[in-house]
Amino acid sequence: MMRVSCPAVVRCLVLVAACQMPACGNTASVFDLETNDPKQDQKKIAEFYAHEATRLRQMAQDYDHRVAVYERLFGPHSDWVEGTRLLSQSYEAAAQEQERIAARHQRLHDRRSHAADQESR
């Protein structure tokens, strides 16, 4: 069994604490992704949801590919195929929901931009 000296443990703890310090002082604002407040940056929120939709859709496509592989390996009616197909459908449904939310936030952004354009005239 290896013995660890006390100074080595203390140095490791100090290093870990020093690495955590910058996170405590982070003053970046956090978006409330559930808000419909037009004062929030709805465009960034819409971009976030659109990115999530893309990521989820890619996962659905990956599982679709696995379905094809599992059909060849285990047969079209195996539990592996059915379970993987359900996962793919679930990811696709989640992607569609993220796209719907992204579109809602994009509309809020567009309305705010349009209103700002009207005021500046």
N, C-alpha and C positions, 0 to 999 in steps of 0.2 A: 504494500500500500504506500502511496506517495504522500509525503508530508508537505504541507504548504505552510510557509512561514507567515507570521502575522503581518510583517511589512508588505509582503506581496499581496495579501488580501486587501490591506488598506489601500495600496496603490490602485488595485483594480476597482475598488469601490469609489475612490476619488475620480478615476477616469470615467466610470459610468455616470457619476453625478455631473461631471463637467460636460459630458455629451448631452445630458438632459437639460442643462441650463438654457441653451438658446430656445428651446421649445417653450419654456416658461415665459419668456419675454416676447413671444410672437404677438404682434399687434394686428396681424392681418384680419380683415373682417371675414366673418363666416356667413354664407348665404343661408337664408331660411328657404329651403327648397319647397316648402308647402305654401308660401305666401302668394297672394294675388295682389299685393300692394304694388301699385304702379311706380312707387318711388324706388323700389328695389330694382336691381339690374336684371330685368326679365329676359333680356337677350342672353346673358351668361347662364341663367337658369335653364333657358330653352336649349342652349348648347350642351349643357350637362346632360339633360334628359335625352337629347338626340344621340350623344356619344354613348350613353348607357344602352339605348335601343340598338345601336350598331353592334355593341359588344355582345348583347344578348342574342341578336340575330346570328352573329358569327358562331356563338355556342350552339344554337339550334342547328345550323348547317353542319357543324362538326358532329353532332349527334345523329343527324340524318346520314352522314357518311358511315358512322358506326353501325347504323341499322343495316345498311347494305352489306357491310362486312359480316355482321352477326347472322344475317339471313343465309349467307353462303356457308358459314361455319356451323350453325346450329339449326338451320331450317327456319322457314318464314313464320312459324307459329310458336317459336320458343319463348320462354319467359325473358330471355336476354333481349330479344327483338322487341317484344311488347313493352318492356320497361324502358328501353332506350327510346322507342318511339314516343312514349308518354313524356319522357324528359325533353325531347326535341319539341314536342307540341307545347309543353309548358314554357320553355324558353321563348318560343315564337310568340305565345300569348303575352308574355311579359314584355317582349320587345314592342309589340303593338300598343300596349298600355303606356310604355315610356314615350313612344312617338305621339300618342294622343296628348299626354301631359306636355311634351315639348311644344306641340302645336298650340296648345292653350296659352302657354307662356309667350310664345312668339307673337300670337295675336295681341296679347297685352302690351308687348313691346311696340308692335306696329301701331296700335291705337295711340300710345303715348307719343311716339315719334310724329304721327300725323297731327295730333293735337298741338305739339310743339311747333310744327311747321305752320299751322294755321295761326298761332299766336304771334309768330315772328313776321307775319305779313302785314 
